[in-house]
Amino acid sequence: MQREITNVPVVRTPIRLGQFLKLANLVQDGVEAKIRIQHGEVQVNGMKETRRGRQLAMNDVVEVNGLACRVSLQQE
């Protein structure tokens, strides 16, 4: 079964992983983002990511707790 991926529009890339988690409502705040990333609960493009400052580009897919969001460009 294929997982549903939600597109999350951003104004520009790159965007840092911690910022994107908040923007996508995958976490409530920066503290939660930091903890989840440090504990290895976040995946980027299917790989565990432990760097909060990881730079995300267009079409990167971020996953937390079975929820997946794709970085997309905000339409003007």
N, C-alpha and C positions, 0 to 999 in steps of 0.2 A: 504494500500500500504506500502510495506516495504522500509525503507530508505537505500540507498547505504552507506556502510561503507568502507572507504579507510584504508588499512593497512599502517602504518608508521613505518618503521624499526628503532630500536634504538640499540646502541652498547651494553648497559647494563641497567638493571633495579635495583632498582627503578630510575625513572626520575621524576623531579619536574614538576608540572602542567604548570607553567610559561614557563619552557624550552621546554616542549612538544608542547605547543601552537605555539611557534616560529618555532620549527623543522617541524611541520606539515603544516606550512604556513597558520594557522588559524588566526594569527595576524602578523603585520609587525615588531613589536619590543616589548621589555619588558614593556615599558610604556603602550602600548595598551593592552597587556596581563593583567597587573595590574588593569587597569580601567575596562576592561570587566569582570574580576573575581570579583572585588569589587562591581560592579553593578548587579551581579547575572546573567550574560548573559552566563555563562559556566556551562555545566552539565557534570558530570562524572558518567557513568553507570546509566543514567537517573535521577540523583539527582543533584540539584543545588549545586555548590561548590564555596565557597567564600575564600578559603585558597590557595594563590598562591604557597605555599610550599608543597601542598598536594603531597604525594608520589604516583606515578602511578606504577602499576605492569603490567605484560604481560596480554594481552587481555582486559585491561580497555578500555572503549570507551568514548572519549571526544567529546562533541558536542558544536558548537558555530554557531549561525545564520543558523541552519538547516544543517550544514555540520558536518559529523561525521567521526572521525578517531580512529582507534584501535591501541593500542601499540602492536607492534610485534617485534620479535628478528631479528636483521640484520643477513643475511646469510653470512657465512665466504667465 
